[in-house]
């Protein structure tokens, strides 16, 4: 499956199947928060939060691709990520795009 942030896939004529998405909400771990608090004082990257964000992104992406496969898609165009906080200590990651089928 071809996934792109662009609005077309070079060399392919496409038919749009519809919007596909995957999302996940993950919560921080109290142990991570304690270490992050120390890092906040000293400065620098908070690796546990980076890992949490990367994990959420990977899960959301995988879920979007699975939804596209269920539609019989050959690819996804205009793929985007969006993130937000549902409540204190959580992150929601959304991955979305337009599922497409190649035509001859």
N, C-alpha and C positions, 0 to 999 in steps of 0.2 A: 504494500500500500504506500502510495506517495502522499506525504503530508507536507504542506507548504504554507507559509504566511502570505504568499502572493495570491492574486485573484484568478490565476490561470496556471495551467501546467503546460509548458512548452511542448509542442509536438503532439498534443492531444486535444481533440474536440471533446467537450464534456457536457453532460446533462446533470443539472443540480438535483439532488435527491432530497435535500433539506438540511436543517441545522442538526448537528450532533454535539453532544457535550458530555463531560465527565466532571464530577466535582467530589470533593472530600472536605470534611471539617476535622481538624486535628487539634488536640489540646496539648499545651506544654506540660512538662513533668516538673514537679516541685523541686527535685534535685537539680534539674537543669536551671531552674529559676534562681536557685541559690548561687550557683556558679556564674550565671549571667550577671547577677548583682555585683559580684566581685569584679567581673570584667568591665562592667559599666563604670566602676570607679576608676579602674586602671586604664581603660580605653582599649580599643582593638576589636577585632572580629569576635562575635559571639558564635562560635562554631556550632554549638548545639542548636541554635535557632536557624542557622544556615542549613544544617542537616534536616531539621524539621520542615523547612520550606521546600527543600529539594525533594524530600520524600513525598510531601503533599503534591508537588508538581508532577512527579512521576506517576503517582496513583491517578490523578485527574486525567493525565494524558492517556494512560492505559485504558481507562474507562471510556474516554471519547473514542479511541480507536476501536474498542470492542463494539460500541454502539454503531459506528460506521460499518463495521463488518456485518453486523446484524441486518443492515439495510442493503447489503450486497455492494457496497461502495468499492471503487478502485482507488480512491484518494480522498483527501480532505483539503480544501482550499481555505484561505483567509483564516487560518488557525491563530487563535489568540489565547493568552492566559490573563486571568483577572484574579486578584486576591482581596480579601477583606477580613475583618474580624467580626465574628458573630457575637461574641461576648469576651470579656477580659480573659486573656490567656488562651485564646483559640485563634486559629487561622483557617479561613475557607479558601481553597484554591479551586478555581473553575477553569477548565480548558474547553474551548468551543471552536467550531468552524462549520463549513458547509461541506457535506458529503457529496461526492460526485461519482458518476459512472462515465467511463470512457466510451465513446462511440466511434464508429468507423467512418 
